[in-house]
């Protein structure tokens, strides 16, 4: 192979991250387009074989043998095929050498056509490589730089391309400054004519999951598993963790020494509160854990409707429900059960409570309260 050509081919393959064999096919396609422009016909099925060792080419007019011809420029009947090849049969391709004579050159327009074809094919290949690369990273966390803001939408530079962080995928109240580094989740990757469309997220529950995988070696190594995540981005998250190795405390592993690990995750999410609870296969235990920090008296399940009735003491009621119902709402998402919280009283305190109620009833009995006029008379 020509040394200068090989060097240029290797450089292009490295820069564009495209296989050398693919580049050679692109060169052949561009030469076929140039030949068609100067020597062939518009719809002619031209195939070029490029020989990099000698920098030479072979040009063929290819016809496919079919039962019924639809495109005469690309197809032949069996009878036509046998005129050129006696052993021809349906489905075969017959190649006729139409290589120009030595010394033949392409005109300016044909050369320009070849250039346009190869540039277009390289761009298409680049888009294909980008799509494949980022498609494999779906639901993974990547680092990017805020490129620019378009209204409430944030464009993030991911290195080889740009991702879009829509308002619905942003953390409420979070500010994005141009040039700032930010960790984002690749949510969706879709192919388009201009390259892959990459939708990013900061609010998805998997953002928390991936941050813990980065920060907690036990999760990364598969010793501790995050079984469930429920999140209200920017406010609070609950995660249920489970240890696959005896003797390893899953909650302690995620919290870290003096809370060092969970604080790093919270710092990445601008102080979002994170409750780490122990996952349990038993639904009753898992629901009780999910309502932490509230203390639960009992849990009654309705399997057919996936409903759970939870009993708590009066002083734990507001804690179990949470501010604006957030605690019970997140617990329901985490466990997959509809949770109804009801206040209950300790059986041992029931007699005293009844006496207090009776005493209270007597004091507030309407019959025992004198009429306004009677009270006045008595005072007189």
Residue pairs with C-beta under 8 A, 6 or more apart in sequence:
1 52
1 53
2 52
2 55
5 52
5 55
6 52
9 20
9 23
9 24
9 52
10 20
12 18
12 23
12 122
13 19
13 20
13 23
16 122
16 125
16 126
16 129
17 126
17 129
18 122
18 125
18 126
18 129
22 125
23 122
24 50
24 52
26 117
26 118
26 121
26 122
26 125
27 50
27 118
28 47
28 48
28 49
28 50
29 48
29 117
29 118
29 121
30 113
30 114
30 115
30 117
30 118
30 121
31 48
31 50
31 57
31 59
31 114
32 46
32 47
32 48
32 59
33 113
33 114
33 117
34 106
34 110
34 111
34 113
34 114
34 117
35 46
35 48
35 59
35 100
35 106
35 110
36 42
36 44
36 46
37 106
37 107
37 109
37 110
37 113
38 106
38 107
38 109
38 110
39 98
39 100
39 104
40 46
40 61
40 98
41 73
43 71
43 73
43 74
44 61
44 73
45 61
45 62
45 63
45 73
45 74
46 59
46 60
46 61
46 62
47 59
47 60
47 62
47 95
48 57
48 58
48 59
48 60
49 57
49 58
49 59
49 60
50 57
51 57
51 58
57 99
58 97
58 99
59 97
59 98
59 99
59 100
60 95
60 96
60 97
60 98
61 95
61 96
61 98
62 74
62 93
62 94
62 95
62 96
63 74
63 75
63 76
63 80
63 81
63 93
63 94
63 96
64 74
64 75
64 76
64 91
64 92
64 93
64 94
65 75
65 76
65 77
65 78
65 81
65 88
65 89
65 90
65 91
65 92
65 93
65 94
66 75
66 76
66 77
66 90
66 91
67 77
67 78
67 90
68 77
69 75
69 76
69 77
76 94
78 88
78 89
78 90
81 88
81 92
81 94
82 88
84 94
84 96
85 92
85 94
88 94
106 114
126 195
127 191
127 194
127 195
127 196
130 160
130 161
130 195
130 196
131 189
131 191
131 195
131 196
133 160
134 158
134 161
134 186
134 189
134 196
134 198
135 189
135 196
137 186
137 189
138 186
138 187
138 188
138 189
139 185
139 186
139 187
139 206
140 185
140 186
140 210
141 183
141 184
141 185
141 186
141 207
141 210
141 211
141 214
142 158
142 183
142 184
142 185
142 186
143 181
143 182
143 183
143 184
144 156
144 157
144 158
144 159
144 163
144 181
144 182
144 183
144 184
144 200
145 156
145 157
145 179
145 180
145 181
145 182
146 154
146 155
146 156
146 157
146 176
146 177
146 178
146 179
146 180
146 182
147 155
147 156
147 157
147 162
147 178
148 155
148 178
149 155
149 176
149 178
152 167
152 170
153 164
153 165
153 166
153 167
154 164
154 165
154 170
154 176
155 162
155 163
155 164
155 165
156 162
156 163
156 164
156 165
156 182
156 184
156 200
158 198
161 195
161 196
161 198
162 198
163 184
163 186
163 198
163 199
163 200
164 197
164 198
164 199
164 200
165 176
165 184
165 200
165 201
165 202
166 199
168 203
169 187
169 199
169 200
169 201
169 202
169 203
169 204
170 176
170 202
170 203
171 202
171 203
171 233
171 234
171 269
171 270
171 272
172 203
172 233
172 234
172 235
173 234
173 270
174 202
174 234
174 270
176 182
182 202
183 207
183 211
183 268
184 200
184 201
184 202
184 207
185 200
185 201
185 202
185 204
185 206
185 207
185 210
186 198
186 199
186 200
187 199
187 200
187 201
187 204
188 197
188 198
188 199
189 196
189 197
189 198
189 199
190 196
190 197
190 199
191 197
201 207
202 233
203 231
203 233
203 234
204 231
204 233
205 229
205 230
205 231
205 237
206 229
207 269
208 229
208 231
208 237
208 239
208 265
208 269
208 274
209 226
209 229
209 239
211 265
211 268
211 269
212 219
212 226
212 239
212 254
212 261
212 265
213 219
213 220
213 226
214 220
215 256
215 261
215 264
215 265
216 224
216 253
216 254
216 256
216 261
218 224
218 248
218 250
218 253
219 225
219 226
219 253
219 254
222 244
223 243
223 244
223 245
223 248
223 253
224 241
224 242
224 243
224 244
224 248
224 250
224 253
224 254
225 241
225 242
225 243
225 244
225 250
226 239
226 240
226 241
227 240
227 241
227 242
227 279
228 239
228 240
228 279
228 334
228 335
229 237
229 238
229 239
229 240
229 334
230 237
230 238
230 239
230 330
230 331
230 333
230 334
231 237
231 238
231 330
232 326
232 329
232 330
233 269
233 272
234 269
234 270
234 272
235 272
235 273
235 326
236 272
236 273
236 274
236 275
236 326
236 330
237 269
237 272
237 273
237 274
237 275
237 330
238 274
238 275
238 277
238 290
238 330
238 331
238 333
238 334
239 254
239 274
239 275
239 276
239 277
239 334
240 277
240 278
240 279
240 286
240 289
240 290
240 334
241 250
241 251
241 253
241 254
241 276
241 277
241 278
241 279
242 250
242 278
242 279
243 249
243 250
243 253
250 278
250 279
251 276
251 277
251 278
253 261
254 261
254 262
254 276
255 261
255 262
255 276
256 262
256 263
262 274
262 276
265 274
266 272
266 273
266 274
275 292
275 293
275 330
277 289
277 290
277 292
277 334
278 289
279 286
279 289
280 286
280 289
283 299
283 301
283 308
283 335
283 337
284 299
284 301
286 335
287 296
287 299
287 308
287 310
287 331
287 335
287 337
287 339
288 296
288 299
288 310
290 330
290 331
290 334
290 335
291 310
291 320
291 327
291 328
291 331
291 339
291 341
293 319
294 312
294 316
294 319
294 320
294 327
295 312
295 313
295 316
296 310
296 311
296 312
296 316
296 320
297 311
297 312
297 313
297 344
298 310
298 311
298 344
299 308
299 309
299 310
299 311
300 308
300 309
300 310
300 311
301 307
301 308
301 337
302 308
302 309
305 338
306 336
306 337
306 338
307 337
307 338
307 339
307 340
308 335
308 337
308 338
308 339
308 340
309 340
309 342
310 320
310 339
310 340
310 341
310 342
311 342
311 343
311 344
312 320
312 341
312 342
312 343
312 344
313 343
313 344
313 345
313 346
314 343
314 345
317 341
317 343
319 327
320 327
320 328
320 341
321 327
321 328
321 341
322 328
322 329
322 330
328 339
328 341
331 339
332 338
332 339
345 353
362 368
370 378
